[in-house]
Every structure is written in structure tokens, then in C-alpha cells.
Amino acid sequence: MNRGGWSWKRQLGVTSAKRRVSRATGIPWTKSGRQRKVGAAFWKLFK
């Protein structure tokens, strides 16, 4: 488990690149984020 400190992903800019892509497209990067977004849209249809 990482408790802070150095991260190779942060060092190479992977984290910020993923964040920029997610914000630009409006689609979450993580699987759980995508599922949450789809689920919320699904329930809005039936309200």
C-alpha cells in the first residue's frame, strides 16, 4: 500500500493526463466511475 511519497505515474504525468481526458470528454476514467455515470443516467429515465 502506498502511504504517500514518490509515484512513477505522477512523475511521468499519467495521473494529470487521465484527469485532463476525463474532464474534456465528460467520461470518468475508472470503471466504477463509468458504471456510476451510466447508472445515474439510467435511473433518470424512469423518474
DAFEN-V935276 format. One record per backbone hydrogen bond with DSSP energy under -1.0 kcal/mol. NH is the residue of the N-H (numbers start at 1). CO is the residue of the C=O. If there is no record, write none. Layout:
NH;CO / NH;CO
//
This chain:
11;7 / 12;8 / 14;9 / 17;13 / 18;14 / 19;15 / 20;16 / 21;17 / 22;18 / 23;19 / 24;20 / 25;21 / 26;22 / 34;30 / 35;31 / 36;32 / 37;33 / 38;34 / 39;35 / 40;36 / 41;37 / 42;38 / 43;39 / 44;40 / 45;41
//
